[in-house]
């Protein structure tokens, strides 16, 4: 492919809303984004401290395999509270701020079953 070929291709630019999981239409996008943010911070702490997964295990009590999964972005088995606990044991303080507001695109409400 020459540089000239690229000029002939039409590229569509789509501006996201700041959450790639929502942009991709994945379920629970806010939860997935939070887990990704926490995992990225764990990776940063490991990198900045030059910690191997084995050393992280020694320091935290969490399995080295857990840190390997986080490095590989295999986050399916991790809850938010578990990721926060890992950060805590790595000497990090986690501060959470929550804002609740109506969705801009409503979805069908899941009403509880009537009592009685």
N, C-alpha and C positions, 0 to 999 in steps of 0.2 A: 504494500500500500504506500503510495507516494503522498507527500504533503498536499498535493493538489487534490487528491481524492477526498481528503477530509473537508475541504471547502464545499464540496458538492453535497455532503451529508447534512441533513436537517437535524438539529438537536433541539429537543424540547427541554426547557428549563422549568422545573417545578419548584416553587418556593414552599418549603416545609413550615410547619407550625412550631418547630423547636423540639418535637418529640418524634424521632424517626420511627418508633414503634407504632405510633398513631398514624403517621404518614403511610406506613405499609399496611395499615388495616389489621394489625395484630390484636388479639384479645388482651385486655388488661394493660394498655399501653403505659399508664402512669406507674403502675407497679413495676413493669419491666424497665422503665427508664430509671426509677429509683434504685432497683437492684444493680443496673449497669453503672450508675454513678458511684454507689458504694463499692462495687467490685473494682472500678477504676482507681478509687482511692486506696484500696488495699494493695493493688499492684504498685501504685506510686510509693506507698510506705515501704514495701518490700524492696523496690528498686533503690530508693533513696538511702535505705539502711543497708543496702547490699546483702539482703537476707536471702538465703536459699530457702526452698520450701521445707527442708529438714530443720533448719534453724528456726523458721517461723513456727514449726510444730513444737519445738522445744520451748519456745517463749510463750506460746499461747495455749498449748494443749489440744489444739485442733489438728486433725490429721494432715500430713504433708500432701496427701492426695487431694484434700479440699483446696489447698492453695494452688495446686497444679490445675485443678478444674477451673478455678477463678482466672488463672493466667490464660487459660484456653477459652475463656468466655463461655464456659458450659455452666450456666447459672441455674438451670432448671430445678435442682434439688435444694437451692439455698433460699431460705426465707429472709425477709428484710431484717428481722430481729437477730437472726444468726450472723448475717453480714455485719450488723452493728456490733454484736458481741466480739466478733473477730477484730474489728477496728479498736474496740475498747482494750482488748488484751494486747494489741500492738501499741498501746499507749496513746491512742487517739481519742479525742472527745468528739462525739457526734451530736450536733444540734439539729433538731428537726423543726421545720416551720410548715404549717398546713394552712392552705387557703381553700375554702369551699365556696363554689358559686355554680349557678345553673350552667349546664352544657350549652354550647352554641348550636349544636345539632342534636336535638332531642332524640332519644331512642325510647322504644316502648318500655314503660315502667313495669317493673316486676312487683306487682302488688301482692302482699301476703294474703293467704287464704282467709276467708271470713271465719270468725270464731263462732263456735256454736254448733 
